[in-house]
Every structure is written in structure tokens, then in C-alpha cells.
Amino acid sequence: METVVQEKAVTRSPVNDAIPFIVWLIALASAAGSLFFSEVMDLAPCVLCWYQRIAMYPLVLIVGLGFLTGDKSWKMYSLALVLAGLAIAAYHNLIYYGVIPESLTPCTQGVSCSERQIEWFGFVTIPLMGLASFLALSILLLAYRPNNE
């Protein structure tokens, strides 16, 4: 009796193939935006903003190099940073909007973590932009399937 092995046809999605580049663009825009706010607009970042920067800035290099070299490990390293940044950004927004009292924040010196520096269209704030970036990156990284999966 002959055993027939059927190979599953793998069809690549152009959207899936574009995810690494989109992730890199979001990380780059977020890093550039945070530098613009602090260096050009002279808005000093609070402690939680600094922690989010620590999670965001390396993504530009990790994702960019992984994308250029074809190294599949970039997703794992990026996801760890993105999820840490997402947790910090969510916590920052809960403080900013008064859900968590400001007495439970690490912002004891310098800029307050709940200070309103920018509020575009009545609701777009710096903490909300950070949360949106990390949330978008999380969704994209979880949806991305490298070629070998």
C-alpha cells in the first residue's frame, strides 16, 4: 500500500508580508514624535513617558534589522518590548484620566504624569498616542506570521 502525503499549499498574504515594514514605520514615527514633543516643542516627558520611550526606541533597530536581514527572531524580541510598553501606556492613561489616583504614580519629581500638555480635538493626548502606538504594534505583531510558520 502506498502512502500519499499531501503538502499543504502555503499562500502568502501581501498584507502579512507588509506587517514588518508597517511595525517599523509605527515605531519610527512614535520615536520621532516623542523626540519632536520634547526637543522641538520643549515638552518635558514624565517618568512614565520615559519608560515608554525605553520600550519604543529599540524597536526601530530591532524591527529594522530583522526586516532587512530576514531574521525571524525580531518578532519575539519586539513583542516583549511592545507588551511591556503597552502595560506602561495603559497604566499611564489610567492615571492621566483619573482612574488611578496620582498618589500611586512614580512621578514624584519633575513633570506630573497627569499634566495636560497637549489635547488635540478635545481627546488626543500624549499618553493616548503612546497607548494607540503600543496597541497597534501589539495587534500587528500578534497577527504576523513569518514565512516558516
Secondary structure, 3 states (H helix, E strand, C coil): CCCCCCCCCCCCCHHHHHHHHHHHHHHHHHHHHHHHHHHHCCCCCCHHHHHHHHHHHHHHHHHHHHHHHCCCCHHHHHHHHHHHHHHHHHHHHHHHCCCCCHHHCCCCCCCCCCCCCCCECCCECHHHHHHHHHHHHHHHHHHCCCCCC
